[in-house]
Amino acid sequence: MAKVYKITIKFSPNTAMYQMGNEIERRMEKVAMLIESTAVKKISRGQPVRRTASGRLVGLDPSKPGEPPKVVTARLKQSVTHVVNREEFKVTAQVGTNVEYSRRLELGFVGSDSRGRVISMAARPWLRPSFADNLGRIKSIFEKKI
């Protein structure tokens, strides 16, 4: 008598969803790293500097409004980082910095600061353009079949 072979196929929606989540998380990490590296490149242009009498560094050729900021101390450049968070049905990526003046550089600022100085500074965007410059590559990262 011939042997009968049985093939059993089991599909676990939970396992499939978990594996799909892993792939999405991996792709989000790739996107975040892409934006982070582009942002760091944008803010890596140097400039001549001099030291004031108090010892502070001052840039002698600052960026123009609309251009990414130029480096004086490299504090902003060194602080750019990313994080990818995964929740049950959501994966998010954040790229940014905790340097307090980064928001003013990105968006510009008009008004008084915490020391009472009146400031009017045009934006020197670097983070949002880093995202916009990579939209095509981001799209292709997510269009690849799983």
N, C-alpha and C positions, 0 to 999 in steps of 0.2 A: 504494500500500500504506500502511496506517495505521501511525503510529509507536506503538511499545510503550514505555510508560514503566515504569521499574522503581523501586520504593521499597525501599530497604534500611534496615532498622532494626538498629542495633547497641546492645547493652546491655553496658556494662562494669561489673561488680559493684564493681571498685575505685573507679571514678569516682563511682558512686552512694554508696558507703560514705563516700568523702571529702566529698561534698557534704552528706550527712546529718550527718556529724561537724561540719561547718562550722555547720549550722543548730543543732545541739545546743549547740555552743560559744557561739553568739550568744545563745541563750536562757539559758544558764547565766550569761553576763555580765549579762543583764538582771535575773535573779534576784539575783545578788550585789549589783548596784547598788541594787536595791530594799531589800534587807536592810540594806545599809550606810546608806542615807539614813534609814531608820526608826530605826536605832540612834543615829545622830547626833542626830536629833530628840529621842529619849528622854533623851539626856544633855546637852541644851541649856538646861535650866532653871537660871537664875542664882540667886544668893543674895548677901546683903550680906557683905562681907569686911572684915577689918582686918589691918593689918600688925603683926607682933610686933616687939619691940625688936631682934631679930636680922634683921629685914627680911622674914621669911617671911609669906606670906599665909595667913590662917586664915578658914574659912567660919564665919559666925555663925548660919546656919540650915541645917544639914546635912540630907540626906535621911533619911527614916525607914527602918527595916528593911523590905525588900520593895519599896521605891520605887527607881526609877533614881537614880543619883548626881546630885547637883547640881554645877554648875560652880564652881570656885574659880579655876583658872588656864587652863582650856580645853585643857590638854595632852592629856587623854584624847580629847576630842572631835575635836581636830585630827589625832590619830594613827589614827583608824579608817579602814581601807582594805580593799580586796579584791584577790584574784588568782584568775584562772581558768587551770587547767592542763589541757592536752590531751595524752594519751598515745595509744597505738595504738587501744585499745578502751575508753578511759575518759576522761571529762571531769569534773573536779572544780572546785568553787569554794570558796574560803576567805574568810571575812569576819572581821576581828579587828583587833588592835592589838598593838604591841610594848611598850606601856607596862607596866612591871613590876607595878604595883599593880592592873591591870585584873582579873586573876584573883581577887584577894581581894574586889574589889567585886562581881564576878559571882557568886561561889560562897560568899562569907563566909570567915572565917578564925578559928580558935581555936588558940592555941599561942604559942610564942616565935618572934620574928623573928630575922633575922641579927644584930641589935644586942643581943639578949637581952631585949627588951621582951616582956612577956606581953600578948597581944592577944586580945580576944574581940569579933569584929565580925560582925554578922548580914549576910547577903547583900543586895546592892542590884542585882538582876539587870537587865540592859539589852540584852544581846546575844541570849540565848536567847528572851526575849519578842519581840524584833524579828523573829526567824524565825517564831515561833508566830503572831504577829499577821498574818503575810502568807501563811499556808499556802493559803488560798483563791486568792489571786492567783498564787502559784507554780504551783498545780495548773492554773489556766487558761492560764498561759504555756506549759506543756508539753502541754496538750490541743489546742491549735490545730493544724490540719492543716499539714503541710509542703508 
